[in-house]
Amino acid sequence: MFGYFLKRILVSLLTLILVSIFAFSIIHLLPGDPVKLALGEAATEEKIAQTKEEFGLDKPQAVQYINWVRNILKGDFGRSILTRERITDLLKTRLPITLSLSIPALFIGVLTGVFAGVVSAVKRGTLLDNSLAFFANFCLGVPQFWIAIMGVYVLSRELHLIPLQGYVSPSESFSGFVSHAIWPVICISLSAFAVLARQTRSNVLEVIQQDYVRTARANGIAERSVITKHTLKNALIPVVTLIGMQMRVLVGGSIIVESVFNISGLGNLLVRGINSRDYFIVEACVLVISIVTVLANFMVDIAYGFLDPRIRKSWR
Amino acid sequence: MKKVICLILALVMALSLVACSRNEQNENNGNNGNNGSEVQGNGQGNNQGQGENGNSVDDEKRGGTLNIAITADATGIAAWTIAGNTADFICCWPMIEGLFSLNSDGAVVCWLADSYESDAEAKTYTIKLKDNVFFSDGSKLTAEVAKWNLDTTRERSQKATNLIGELESVDVIDDLTIRLNLSQWNSTLLYGLARECGYMYSKEAYDTLGEEAMETSPVGTGPFVQTEWQRDIKHVYKRNENYWNGDVYLDGVTISVYQTGLVAQAALESSEVDVWYNADFSVLSGMEEKGYTVALGSIYNMVPILCYNSTNEDDPFYDIRVRQAVSYAIDTETIAKTVYYGYANARNQFCVGDYYESSEVKGYPYDPAKAKELLAEAGYPNGFDTTITTLATTATKDAVTIIKEQLAEVGINVEINTLEMASYVIELTGWKSGMLLHPSGSSPCIPTQLASMFCQGLSGTVLGLSSMIRPDSVDQNLRGAISATNDEEQLRLLSQAQVDMVDTYCMYKPVAEVPMVFVKSPKLHDDGINEACFYSCTLNTAWKEK
C-alpha cells in the first residue's frame, strides 16, 4: 500500500513539474510584451529596459524558470508586472473565492448528475429519460456565458430575484453569499451535471444487464436494493474518474462565469494575466489549477481502492 | 373590551412611532442645514444655493451613492502609475483634483490654481494656488506641496515626456506661488497639467503612509475619499466631509468593473448603476429612446487613422501615389455612419473639435475612379495584395471589413490581421508591410498629440516608429506649433503640419473622430461627466433624484 501511495505521489510531482515547464514556455512563446503593455504607449526604451531588469525578464528564459521555481519553493510567486501586487497575496484571496463557487457547484453537479443518470437508466425509453437526456445535451451544447447572461436578464433584471453581479463572502453574510452565488454556481455545475448524467446512465445500463444483476433479480431481491447495492457500486467507478476530471474544469473553467458576474476569483485573475501577458500571474494560476487537479486525481485514485476491492487487493 | 384597548394602544404606539420618525427627520434636516451654513460661513461652499426656501433644495439633492460601471479596472491611480487608460481617470475623478481642468468647450481653466501668468520669452509659467485648498487628510495645498507633486510627476509619470517634457524645474516663489521653468517654450503645457501631470496628492500622506499605500489609496483634494479598492472588482469612495470647495451632495461613489457589456446595460436599466462607460455604439440610440442620456463630450477622444507603411521600399505603399489611391478609395462617411452608428464624424485630418481644424487640408474625398487612375500611374492597374493590421475590437474589426470591401472595388485584395492588445503594441511600432488601422486616442490639445506621434527622434512604443516616414517639415512645424508664442502662429504651423502629413506625404488616412461614450441615468444631475472629455468632471456638485 505504501508503495502504491509513493508511486502516485511521484507521478503527481512529475506531472506538476511538467505542467510548470509547459505553463512557463507557453506564456513566453505568446507574442506580446508585458512590460510595454504595463508601461503604456508613452514608455521610453530606458524605462522598458529598467522594468525588465527589475522583474528579471532580461535574463535567459532557462534562468528565469529556475529563479521562478526557486522563489515558489520559498512561497513567493513574485509580483504582477502590471500592478506590482504580490501574487501570493492575490492567490490567497482569489482561490478561496473560486473554491467557494466550484465546490458547491461540484457537489450539486455530482448529486444531480448521478441521480439523473440512474433515473434515466432505470426509466429507460420513457418520457422522463428522454427529457433528462435532452436537458443534459442542452447543458453541454449551450455556451456557459449564454446561460449566465440569460439568468442575469431574466432572474435579475426582469424578476429581481437575485443580484445582477458581484460576490459576498460567506463569512461576511451567508444569505448575501447564497443570493449572489446561486446562479453562478448553477451555471458552473451544469456542465458537470450533463457529463455525469450521461456517463452514469450509460454505466448503469451496462451494469444492469450483467449476469449477477439478473441473478439478484431472479433471487427476488427488491429492485431498489438491486440498483443501490449491486448496480451502483460498480457503475460509479468510472464516474469517480470523471468527478476528478471535473474538478479541473470547475477550478479553471469558472473563467467565463467569473467574468460575467464580476467575481474576483482565480479565473478572473487568469484572464487578466493572459490579456496583459502578466507572466507571473499566468504561471501562478496555471500551477495552482494543476495542483488542485493533481490533488483531486490523487484522491480519486485513493477512492478507487475503497470502491473496488480488486484495486485495494493490488495495493498489498 | 380588551380588544378595543389593545387596538387603541396599538394605534397610539403606531402614531408615536410616526411622530418620532418625523422629529428625527426634522433634526437631521436641521443638522444638514447647520453644516451647510458653517461651510458657507467659512467661505468654502459653492453648493449652498438655499435661496428663499432655506435648505429644501439642498436636502432634496442630498444623499445617495453614484454608481459607475467601467469595463476594465484602472491600471493606477497615482500620477506616476497612471498609464493613460480612461478607467485610470474615472477612478481618480472622486478623489484627485488637478491644478487645472477643462471647461465644456475643452479650454484649460484654473481648478486648484487660482491664476497663472505665462512668459514666453522667459520660458516660465507662474501659478498662484487657491488659498483654501486642503487634502482629505487635513493637510494644506501649498507651493511646496505643489512643487513636490510636479517634481515627482516630471521624474516618474509615464506621460510626462509627452505632456510636460519641457518642464525643467519648479521654483517656490511664496507660500502659494510656484514658477515653472521650461527648457523651451511650450504653449500647450497647461493641457498636460489639466490631466494627470497636474494632479495634486498629499505629501504628508505620502511621507506618513509610504509610496505603496499612496499607489492604492492616494490622498487628494477631491470631494470623496477612497475607502476600498478590490482590484478588478470595485472602488468605493465616501464623502470627504472637509471638502475645500463646499458641500458635497452625494454620500459616496462606487465604481464597479462590469466586464460584460450586456450585464452593464442590464445594471443601468435596473438602476444598479447610474453611469455606464464604454457602451457599444449599437445600443446608444435604443438607450436614448428609453430616456437615458448619452454623453459624448464636446471634444471627441479617439481618431482611428489608417497608417501606411511608407518606409519599406518593397511595399507598394512606399509609392505616395498608392497611398493616395487607397485614401481616395475609402469612404470614411460610410464607416462613420455604419461602424459608429452615426455617433462619429468623418474627418480629413487628425483632429478633435473645431479649434485646431485646418481649412487648408484638402484630404481625399471618396473617389474610386481617381484611385484607379493613381494605381495605374503607380504601376498597379490591376491592384495588388496587401494586409491591414488592427486591434481586435468590435469597431476596428467592422471598420477594416468595410475598408477591405471598398479596396476590393479598386482591385486591392486585403488580408485582415486582427491582434489582441499584447501583440498589437508590438506591431504598432513597426509593422512590416501594408496598413495599420490605429484607434488612436487623442488629447484635446492636437499640437501635443501630433508631436508625440509624428515628430522625429521619438522612442518607445510610438506609432509607426520604423514603418512611417517622419518628414523634416512635419517635425519642424509640429515643434514650432508647440513652442509658438501666440495662438495665430500656433494654428498656422499646425495647419502646415496637417497639410504635409495628409496632402503632401499622405502618411495616413484619418477615418473619423469618435467620441468616448458614457450613458447616464436621467436621474443624475450636475455631474459634468464627459461634458468636455473624460479627463475631469464635477462630482462635487453631482446629485441624484430620489
Interface residues (C-beta under 8 A of the other chain):
Chain A: L30 P31 G32 D33 P34 K36 L37 A38 L39 G40 E41 A42 A43 T44 E45 K47 I48 L82 T83 R84 E85 F145 I149 V152 Y153 S156 R157 H160 P163 L164 Q165 G166 Y167 S259 V260 F261 N262 S264 N268 L269 R272 N275 S276 R277
Chain B: T75 G76 A83 G84 N85 Q158 K159 T161 N162 E215 Q230 R231 D232 I233 S256 V257 Y258 Q259 T260 L262 V263 A266 A267 E269 S270 E272 L419 E420 M421 A422 S423 V425 I426 L428 S452 S459 G460 T461 V462 L463
